[in-house]
Amino acid sequence: MSESDSTTADLTATPINLPAQRHPGLRVIAVYEIIKTLCLVLVAAAAFHLDHQQNFERLVHWLEHLSLADSNGLRWKLVGLLQDFGPSKFVAIGLVALGYAVLFAIEGIGLWLGKHWAEWFTVIATGSLIPLELYETLYRFGWLKLATLVGNVAIIVYLVRIALQPRDGR
């Protein structure tokens, strides 16, 4: 066997992670999913911390005495919302945040590794939230809500196009 035959045999014997190399957008989406995961873990940690009555009262007291000239109305809405929730509901908020964090972590890690199932998993998980995002955007418009909706639709379209491409060597 010649040296070139040996090199060719070695190349065909080792698996190459082509999808991640062929589609750099998968890595970008994976990083986005991991960032969402980290943010939700922080939200969950804060929610579990606010479960304690003393910590909850300290936050409400701090917000009541915070002097913000331009956002006074927002501050009082936040204080009212926190008082309506009460400390006991923050456990549920923390658990929901952790659940979504696990979902986003699975999506992000799968996409980072270039797994075909992760493309479809992300399409289904992200697509299932589009009706809620559309409702929120239409009935309580906000530029951030619109940007999130457009971004998630773009992610779905991109991933469906990638997932439907023929797979070589899989």
N, C-alpha and C positions, 0 to 999 in steps of 0.2 A: 504494500500500500504506500503510495507516495505521500509526501508531506501535505499537499493540497487536499488529497482525499481524507487524510486524518483530520485536518482543520474543518472540512465540511462535515464530517461525521460528528465532531465535537460540537459544532454549532447546532446541528439538528437534535442532539441528545439533551442539550440544556434548554429548559423552558425560558422563554423571554416574555417579560411582562409588556406586551405590545399595546394593550388598550390604554394604559396610563401614558405611554410614550406617544401613541398616535393621537390621543385626545387630551391635550393639556387642560381643557375645560373641566374635566373630571376632577383634577387636583384642585382647581379653584373652588368648585362646588364643595369638595370635601373639606377644605379649609373653612369655608363659610359654615358648613354644618358643625364643625368642631368649635368654632367661635360661638355659635348658638348654644352648643352643649355647655360650654364654660359659663356663659351668661346665665343659663338656666340653673346650673349648679349654684351659682352665687345667689340667685333669687331664692332657691330652695333653702340655702343656708340662712339667709336673712329671714325668711318666713318661719323657719324653725326657731330662730332666735327671738322673733316677735311673739312666739307662742307664750312666753313667760309674761305674766301680767306686769311685773316691774319693768321689764324692757319695753313693753308696749306703751306703758304710761310715760316712760322717759322719752320715747320718740314723739308721742303726741304733745307732751309738754315742750319739747325742743321746737317742734314745728309751730306751736302757738306763739312762742316768744321769738321766733326767727324774724328778723326785720328785712323783708324783701320789698322794696318800693314798687317795682313793676309787676310782680307776680303775686300780689296779696290775695286776689280772688282764687287763684290756683292753689295757694297754700291752704285756704280755708276749705276748699273742696276736698283736698287731700286729707285734712284733719277730720272732716265730716265722714269721708269714706272709711278711714281707719276706725273711727268710733262706731260706725255702723257694722263693720266687720267684727270688731272685738278680737281679742287675742286668740280665741279658740278656733277660729276659721283658718288661721294661718298654717295649721298642720295640714289641712286639706290642700291649701295652695302649694305648700312645700312638696307634698306627695305628687301632685299633678306636674309641678315643675320638674321633679326628678324623673317622672315617667317620660315626659317629652325629652329630657336630656338623654335618657337611655336610647330613645328612638333616633334622635339626631346623631348620637355617637355611633350607633350601628350604621346609619347611612354614611356618615363621614368616613369611618374606617373602611367600610366596604368599597366606597368610591375611590379612596386613596389607594387601596390595593388593586383597583381595576377589576373588581368582581362584577360579572354580568348581572347576577341577582340583585346587587346593590343599586344598579341603574333602575330596574323595575320597582324595587322596594321604595326608592326615593320618589319615583313617579307616582306610585300609589299613595304613599304617605303625604306627599306635598299636594297632590291633586285632591285628596279628600278634604283638605282645608280650604281649597279655593272657593267653594260656595260661601263659607263663613267670611272669608276675606272680602269677597265681592259684596256681600250684604253690608258688612261694616263700612266699606268704602262708599257705597251708595247712600246709606242712611246716616252715617256720621263721618262725612268726608274729612280726610286729612291727607296732606301730601305724603307723609310717611306711610300711611296705609296704602295709598295708590302705588307708591314706589315698591312696597312689599308685594302687592298683588302682581304688578307687572314683572318684577324680578322672579317671583315664583312661577308665573306662567312661562317666562323665558327659560327657566331651569327645566320645566317639564317638557317643553318643546325640544330643547337641546338633548335631553336624556332619552326621549323617545326616538329621536333621529339616530342617536348613537346606538341605542339598544336594538334597533331594527336592522342595523348594518350586518352583513354576513360576517361570521366569526371564522377566522382562519386559525386552525390549530387548537381549537377548544373542544 
